[in-house]
Amino acid sequence: MRWWFIEPYYDSYVPNIIMAHAKPVYVPLHPPTWTFDADELRAALSRRPRALLLNTPHNPSGRVFSREELTFDRRAMH
């Protein structure tokens, strides 16, 4: 099973998922605005993750995702 993570991420997320025999799929946020690239997101989703770990405000960057970003995430996952 694959889980989709946004980097940077809280340091305990990935070890816990690995202990559950799942594989992380990473999508980076780009400083200084901590936004993701739509093409990188699509590429990560093409690896068919089973779950998404998304928190807003994002930990540890503090980034609050916009409605447009969250809608794109939802549409891209279908």
Backbone hydrogen bonds in HBPLUS format (Angstrom, degrees):
<---DONOR---> <-ACCEPTOR-->    atom                        ^
c    i                          cat <-CA-CA->   ^        H-A-AA   ^      H-
h    n   atom  resd res      DA  || num        DHA   H-A  angle D-A-AA Bond
n    s   type  num  typ     dist DA aas  dist angle  dist       angle   num
A0023-LYS N   A0001-MET O   2.73 MM  22  6.18 155.0  1.79 152.5 161.4     1
A0050-ARG N   A0002-ARG O   2.59 MM  48  5.46 155.3  1.65 144.9 149.5     2
A0003-TRP N   A0023-LYS O   2.85 MM  20  6.10 154.1  1.92 143.6 150.3     3
A0025-VAL N   A0003-TRP O   2.62 MM  22  5.82 138.6  1.78 161.6 165.8     4
A0004-TRP N   A0051-ALA O   2.81 MM  47  6.06 165.0  1.83 150.6 155.4     5
A0053-LEU N   A0004-TRP O   3.05 MM  49  6.22 164.9  2.07 170.0 170.3     6
A0005-PHE N   A0025-VAL O   2.70 MM  20  5.91 165.2  1.72 165.4 167.2     7
A0027-VAL N   A0005-PHE O   2.82 MM  22  6.17 139.8  1.99 157.0 169.5     8
A0007-GLU N   A0027-VAL O   2.81 MM  20  5.93 157.3  1.86 135.1 142.1     9
A0029-LEU N   A0007-GLU O   2.74 MM  22  5.78 138.8  1.91 149.0 159.1    10
A0013-TYR N   A0010-TYR O   3.14 MM   3  5.97 162.3  2.17 129.4 133.8    11
A0016-ASN N   A0012-SER O   3.31 MM   4  6.29 157.3  2.37 145.1 151.1    12
A0017-ILE N   A0013-TYR O   3.13 MM   4  6.42 154.9  2.19 151.5 158.8    13
A0018-ILE N   A0014-VAL O   2.88 MM   4  6.08 163.5  1.90 162.8 167.3    14
A0019-MET N   A0015-PRO O   2.96 MM   4  6.12 155.4  2.02 144.6 151.0    15
A0020-ALA N   A0017-ILE O   3.04 MM   3  5.05 132.6  2.27  95.1 108.5    16
A0022-ALA N   A0017-ILE O   3.10 MM   5  5.49 163.0  2.13 149.1 148.0    17
A0021-HIS N   A0018-ILE O   2.88 MM   3  5.01 154.2  1.95 114.1 115.8    18
A0030-HIS N   A0035-THR O   2.72 MM   5  5.32 162.5  1.75 143.5 147.6    19
A0034-TRP N   A0030-HIS O   2.85 MM   4  4.70 123.5  2.18 122.9 130.7    20
A0035-THR N   A0030-HIS O   3.37 MM   5  5.32 146.3  2.49 131.3 127.1    21
A0041-LEU N   A0037-ASP O   2.97 MM   4  6.28 155.2  2.03 154.4 162.3    22
A0042-ARG N   A0038-ALA O   2.93 MM   4  6.18 162.0  1.96 149.2 153.6    23
A0043-ALA N   A0039-ASP O   2.93 MM   4  6.13 157.6  1.98 145.3 151.6    24
A0044-ALA N   A0040-GLU O   2.99 MM   4  6.20 157.0  2.04 146.2 151.8    25
A0045-LEU N   A0041-LEU O   2.96 MM   4  6.21 158.4  2.01 151.5 157.7    26
A0046-SER N   A0042-ARG O   2.93 MM   4  6.15 132.0  2.17 141.7 154.5    27
A0046-SER N   A0043-ALA O   3.24 MM   3  5.12 131.8  2.49  90.7 103.5    28
A0047-ARG N   A0044-ALA O   3.11 MM   3  5.56 155.8  2.17 107.8 115.3    29
A0048-ARG N   A0045-LEU O   2.96 MM   3  5.28 154.9  2.03 115.2 117.5    30
A0058-HIS N   A0063-ARG O   2.63 MM   5  5.02 165.8  1.65 144.4 147.0    31
A0062-GLY N   A0058-HIS O   2.62 MM   4  4.93 153.0  1.69 152.4 156.1    32
A0070-LEU N   A0066-SER O   3.02 MM   4  6.32 164.7  2.04 154.8 158.7    33
A0071-THR N   A0067-ARG O   2.87 MM   4  6.03 150.2  1.96 147.4 155.9    34
A0072-PHE N   A0068-GLU O   2.93 MM   4  6.13 156.5  1.99 146.4 152.6    35
A0073-ASP N   A0069-GLU O   2.97 MM   4  6.24 160.4  2.01 149.4 154.5    36
A0074-ARG N   A0070-LEU O   3.11 MM   4  6.31 162.0  2.14 144.0 148.0    37
A0075-ARG N   A0071-THR O   2.94 MM   4  6.16 167.3  1.96 155.3 158.5    38
A0076-ALA N   A0072-PHE O   2.83 MM   4  5.92 161.0  1.87 155.0 160.6    39
A0077-MET N   A0073-ASP O   3.14 MM   4  6.28 136.4  2.33 142.8 153.1    40
A0078-HIS N   A0075-ARG O   3.29 MM   3  5.62 157.0  2.35 107.5 113.9    41
